[in-house]
Amino acid sequence: MRYLFISDLHLEAKRPDITRAFLQCLRDQARGVDELYILGDFFEVWLGDDAIDELGRQVTDALAALSDQGVRVYVMHGNRDFLLGRAFCRQAKCTLLRDPSIVDLNGEPVLLMHGDSLCTDDLDYMRMRKWLRNPLSRFTLRNLPLRTRQKIGRKLRDESQSRTRLKAADITDVNLGEVAQVMRNEGVRTLIHGHTHRPARHELVIDGEPSQRIVLGDWDQAGWYLLVDDEGYHLESFALNTTDSSGTL
């Protein structure tokens, strides 16, 4: 079987180049795969399924069309789109995936995460994440007037960008001890995640066993995807104005 993984597209109306690249990716890279996994921060911001706009409809239509072709589509919450809900999934004909989740990829159990929960050195963010991911907080946010949600969304995004610029790079990256502990607890040798915008394949040794952590790239200067097939794991990038591969790790 063939599996495709993407994350951190941060789709928004002011970046139509990323939307075009995503739609092209569905036509090209997703052709012939059995399953597509979107591991969070699919949208730059998602204010609730009742606030779906033209971009949202375009994306849900494209995912639904892919599903109709026989590709199973899975979406995981990120820190920007944690309000994605059942209505979105119905329209996109996709399944909402719990973070973290273990899936079987050609006989190997593989751990999938968005990745933000691994950044335990960023104490400010972890406190904010705990509040935002609380079911009561999400219920409250979903039921606020749309205009209020828009204001809160802009405020959270601006504050997040400001804080990230001021923090050292190692603070906003994953904690390697946390990575090892999570993989040990889940009994896996492969972890796939996004969030950090640091695409790479990291060879690890956990409890004497060879392991790996694969980080998906963000779609800004280039698009990124991970293809998993019988031959292994292929992390690739491509220019946003074309689907020609421009690099492989």
C-alpha positions as CSV (number, residue, x, y, z in Angstrom):
1,M,0.0,0.0,0.0
2,R,1.0,3.7,-0.5
3,Y,0.4,6.4,2.1
4,L,0.8,10.2,1.7
5,F,1.5,12.6,4.7
6,I,1.3,16.4,4.7
7,S,1.0,19.0,7.4
8,D,1.4,22.7,8.1
9,L,0.0,24.0,4.9
10,H,-1.5,27.0,6.8
11,L,-4.1,27.5,4.1
12,E,-5.4,31.1,3.9
13,A,-7.0,33.3,1.3
14,K,-4.0,35.6,1.0
15,R,-1.7,32.7,0.0
16,P,-3.5,31.3,-3.1
17,D,-0.2,29.8,-4.3
18,I,-0.3,27.3,-1.4
19,T,-3.9,26.4,-2.2
20,R,-3.0,25.9,-5.9
21,A,-0.1,23.7,-4.8
22,F,-2.3,21.6,-2.5
23,L,-4.9,21.0,-5.2
24,Q,-2.1,20.1,-7.6
25,C,-0.7,17.7,-5.0
26,L,-4.1,16.0,-4.8
27,R,-4.0,15.5,-8.6
28,D,-0.4,14.3,-8.7
29,Q,1.2,13.0,-5.5
30,A,-2.1,11.7,-4.1
31,R,-2.9,9.8,-7.3
32,G,-2.7,6.1,-6.7
33,V,-2.2,6.3,-2.9
34,D,-4.5,4.4,-0.6
35,E,-4.5,6.9,2.3
36,L,-3.9,10.6,2.8
37,Y,-3.0,11.9,6.3
38,I,-3.1,15.6,7.1
39,L,-1.3,16.1,10.4
40,G,-2.5,19.5,11.6
41,D,-2.3,23.2,10.8
42,F,-4.0,22.4,7.6
43,F,-5.5,25.9,7.8
44,E,-3.8,29.0,9.1
45,V,-6.9,29.5,11.3
46,W,-10.2,27.7,11.6
47,L,-12.9,29.5,13.5
48,G,-15.5,26.7,13.5
49,D,-17.4,24.6,11.0
50,D,-20.1,27.2,10.9
51,A,-17.7,29.8,9.5
52,I,-16.6,27.9,6.4
53,D,-15.8,30.3,3.6
54,E,-15.0,30.0,-0.1
55,L,-11.5,28.6,0.6
56,G,-13.0,26.1,3.0
57,R,-15.6,25.0,0.4
58,Q,-12.9,24.6,-2.2
59,V,-10.8,22.4,0.0
60,T,-13.7,20.3,1.3
61,D,-14.9,19.7,-2.3
62,A,-11.4,18.6,-3.4
63,L,-11.0,16.2,-0.5
64,A,-14.4,14.8,-1.0
65,A,-13.6,14.2,-4.7
66,L,-10.4,12.4,-3.6
67,S,-12.4,10.3,-1.2
68,D,-14.8,9.4,-4.0
69,Q,-11.8,8.1,-6.0
70,G,-11.2,5.6,-3.2
71,V,-8.5,7.4,-1.2
72,R,-9.1,7.3,2.6
73,V,-8.5,10.8,4.0
74,Y,-7.6,11.5,7.6
75,V,-7.2,14.9,9.3
76,M,-5.6,15.7,12.7
77,H,-6.0,18.8,14.7
78,G,-3.1,21.3,14.8
79,N,-2.6,24.3,17.0
80,R,-4.1,26.6,14.4
81,D,-7.2,24.5,13.4
82,F,-8.2,22.7,16.6
83,L,-11.8,23.8,16.0
84,L,-12.2,21.6,12.9
85,G,-15.2,19.4,13.6
86,R,-17.7,16.9,12.4
87,A,-19.4,19.1,9.8
88,F,-16.1,19.8,8.1
89,C,-15.4,16.0,8.1
90,R,-18.8,15.2,6.6
91,Q,-18.3,17.7,3.8
92,A,-14.7,16.6,3.1
93,K,-15.6,12.9,3.5
94,C,-12.6,12.5,5.8
95,T,-12.0,11.1,9.3
96,L,-10.8,13.1,12.2
97,L,-7.8,11.5,13.7
98,R,-6.9,11.6,17.4
99,D,-3.6,13.2,18.4
100,P,-1.6,11.0,19.0
101,S,-2.6,7.9,16.9
102,I,-0.9,4.7,15.9
103,V,-1.5,3.4,12.4
104,D,-0.3,0.3,10.6
105,L,1.9,1.2,7.6
106,N,2.7,-2.0,5.6
107,G,3.0,-4.0,8.8
108,E,4.8,-1.5,11.0
109,P,3.0,0.4,13.8
110,V,3.8,4.1,13.3
111,L,3.0,6.9,15.7
112,L,1.4,10.0,14.2
113,M,1.3,13.4,16.0
114,H,0.9,17.0,15.1
115,G,4.0,17.6,17.2
116,D,3.3,20.6,19.4
117,S,2.8,18.4,22.5
118,L,6.5,17.4,22.1
119,C,7.7,21.0,22.5
120,T,7.8,20.7,26.3
121,D,10.6,23.3,26.8
122,D,8.2,26.0,25.6
123,L,6.4,26.4,28.9
124,D,4.2,29.4,27.8
125,Y,3.0,27.5,24.8
126,M,2.3,24.3,26.8
127,R,0.1,26.3,29.2
128,M,-1.8,27.8,26.3
129,R,-2.2,24.5,24.6
130,K,-3.6,22.9,27.7
131,W,-6.3,25.6,27.9
132,L,-7.1,25.6,24.2
133,R,-7.4,21.8,24.0
134,N,-9.7,21.5,27.0
135,P,-13.1,20.3,25.8
136,L,-14.8,23.0,27.8
137,S,-12.7,25.7,26.3
138,R,-13.4,24.4,22.8
139,F,-17.1,24.2,23.5
140,T,-17.1,27.8,24.7
141,L,-15.1,29.1,21.7
142,R,-17.4,27.3,19.2
143,N,-20.4,28.9,20.7
144,L,-19.1,32.5,20.7
145,P,-20.4,34.9,18.1
146,L,-18.3,34.6,14.9
147,R,-17.1,38.2,15.2
148,T,-15.8,37.5,18.7
149,R,-14.1,34.3,17.4
150,Q,-12.4,36.3,14.6
151,K,-11.0,38.8,17.1
152,I,-9.8,36.0,19.4
153,G,-8.2,34.2,16.4
154,R,-6.3,37.3,15.2
155,K,-5.1,38.0,18.8
156,L,-3.9,34.5,19.4
157,R,-2.1,34.3,16.0
158,D,-0.4,37.7,16.5
159,E,0.7,36.8,20.0
160,S,2.0,33.4,18.8
161,Q,4.0,34.9,16.0
162,S,5.5,37.6,18.3
163,R,6.4,35.1,21.0
164,T,8.0,32.6,18.5
165,R,10.2,35.3,17.1
166,L,11.6,36.1,20.5
167,K,12.3,32.6,21.6
168,A,15.5,30.6,21.0
169,A,15.2,27.9,18.3
170,D,15.8,25.1,20.7
171,I,12.9,26.2,22.9
172,T,10.4,26.0,20.0
173,D,11.7,22.6,18.8
174,V,10.8,19.2,20.3
175,N,12.3,18.0,23.5
176,L,14.3,14.9,22.5
177,G,13.7,13.2,25.9
178,E,10.0,13.7,25.4
179,V,10.2,12.2,21.9
180,A,12.0,9.1,23.2
181,Q,9.6,8.7,26.1
182,V,6.5,9.0,24.0
183,M,7.9,6.5,21.4
184,R,8.9,4.1,24.2
185,N,5.4,4.4,25.9
186,E,3.6,3.7,22.5
187,G,5.9,0.9,21.6
188,V,6.9,2.3,18.2
189,R,10.1,2.7,16.2
190,T,8.8,5.4,13.8
191,L,7.3,8.7,14.6
192,I,5.9,11.1,12.0
193,H,4.9,14.7,13.0
194,G,4.8,18.3,11.8
195,H,4.5,21.6,13.7
196,T,8.1,22.6,14.0
197,H,8.7,23.6,10.4
198,R,12.0,21.7,10.4
199,P,11.6,19.0,7.8
200,A,14.1,16.2,8.3
201,R,14.6,12.5,8.9
202,H,16.3,11.8,12.3
203,E,17.9,8.4,13.0
204,L,17.5,7.5,16.7
205,V,18.4,4.7,19.0
206,I,15.7,4.0,21.7
207,D,16.4,1.2,24.2
208,G,19.1,-0.1,21.9
209,E,16.7,-0.4,18.9
210,P,17.2,1.7,15.7
211,S,14.3,4.2,15.4
212,Q,13.4,7.2,13.4
213,R,11.6,10.5,13.7
214,I,10.3,12.1,10.4
215,V,9.4,15.7,10.5
216,L,7.1,17.0,7.8
217,G,7.8,20.5,6.3
218,D,5.6,23.6,6.3
219,W,4.3,24.9,3.0
220,D,5.8,28.4,2.6
221,Q,8.8,28.6,0.4
222,A,8.1,25.0,-0.9
223,G,5.6,22.3,-0.5
224,W,6.5,19.1,1.4
225,Y,5.1,15.6,1.5
226,L,6.1,12.2,2.8
227,L,5.3,9.1,0.7
228,V,5.4,5.7,2.3
229,D,5.4,2.6,0.1
230,D,6.9,-0.8,0.0
231,E,10.4,0.7,-0.6
232,G,10.3,2.9,2.5
233,Y,9.9,6.5,3.6
234,H,10.4,9.3,1.0
235,L,10.4,12.9,2.3
236,E,10.3,15.3,-0.6
237,S,9.8,18.9,-1.5
238,F,8.6,20.8,-4.5
239,A,8.3,24.4,-5.6
240,L,4.9,25.9,-5.0
241,N,4.5,27.0,-8.6
242,T,5.1,23.5,-9.9
243,T,4.9,19.9,-8.8
244,D,8.4,18.9,-9.9
245,S,10.3,17.5,-7.0
246,S,13.2,19.7,-6.0
247,G,14.7,17.7,-3.2
248,T,14.7,14.5,-1.3
249,L,15.9,13.7,2.2
